[in-house]
Amino acid sequence: MRIFGKGRHRPSASWRQATDRAFTLIGDGRYEDAGALLTRAADLEPWLSESWFNLALLHKFRHDWEQARAAGLRAVALLDRETGAPDWWNVGIAATALQDWPLARRAWQAYGLRVPGGAAVSGEPVGMDLGSAAVRLSPEGEAEVVWGRRLDPARIEVLSIPLPSSGRRWGEVVLHDGVPHGERTTAAGHAYPVFDEIELWAPSPVPTWVVLLEAATEDDRDALEQLAADAGFAAEDWSSSVRLLCRMCSESRMPSDEGDGEHLDPHDRSEPGHPGPLGHRTDGQLWVPERECGVAAPASLVRGLLDGWVADSPDSRDWRDLEEVC
């Protein structure tokens, strides 16, 4: 097969050596040095789509979206197959980061996904109905896996209340990578992918608060979560929703904690019977009334929300030590 008068061929030994060395440097975080090698590889073999795919990948790691889009478009121009190439997925991520919606639509369609609205629609893709997924916030730091709603193939709206160490808030939209690292399964047998966050795409104006609750029963705790949801915001019992996992376990296929039955997870790094993010597990029968709870709500609403929750059952509910943490 010939493209632009140049016959396709196997890459040279020099191309392979430069590329292999570049990815070793990428693994060490030496992006500048890797970029020089991948640029040299592209000069050696400009007719190989892999040359430009690798450069697009590097620019994605660096969050240089203009360069990622440019290299990605050169890669897809040299493809020898119609659909399904990962080159198009990288173009879709770069286009989404830049809010280049016509290109994003074209990329997802070229990858083989159905995008409602057709090519004539200029706005962001909506209605793709990709369902729920988990996203690993700050994957290179104090990684935290939270639940969210997939808006399109590259964005997730965070629906959990992240811990303050993540620097993320409920309701934020994060850009995520295309290859899942791990799965979370439910008792019903459903499996959900865990994607790695690339960067914050849209911030949330809603602050995160931590508060200590006295909730006599699980129903009392549930009532606060429902009250917050009815107000259009969120509350989450961190004492029962947070697990500490090693990296290997986090990136594997793990059961999600749905709060039912006995929890005897050998991978859990928390301690039984203690509320808070460093330990929440019980034997499924012991209920600890003191709960550490995250609340996502405006400052003008949060105290009224908690007071209203107490007023509905003052003998079994109380709160103290409210603090804004993110």
Secondary structure, DSSP 8 states (H G I E B T S, - for coil): -EETTEE-----HHHHHHHHHHHHHHHTT-HHHHHHHHHHHHHH-TT-HHHHHHHHHHHHHHT-HHHHHHHHHHHHHT-SSSS--HHHHHHHHHHHHTT-HHHHHHHHHHHT---TT-TT--S--------EEEEEESTTSS-EEEEEEEEETTEEEE-S---GGGT--TT-EEEE-SS---EEE-TTS-EEEEEEEEEEEE--S--EEEEEEEESSHHHHHHHHHHHHHTTSEEEEHHHH-----HHHHTSEEE---S-S----TT--S-TT--STT-----SS---SEEEEEEE--HHHHHHHHHHHHHT-TTTEEEEEEEE--
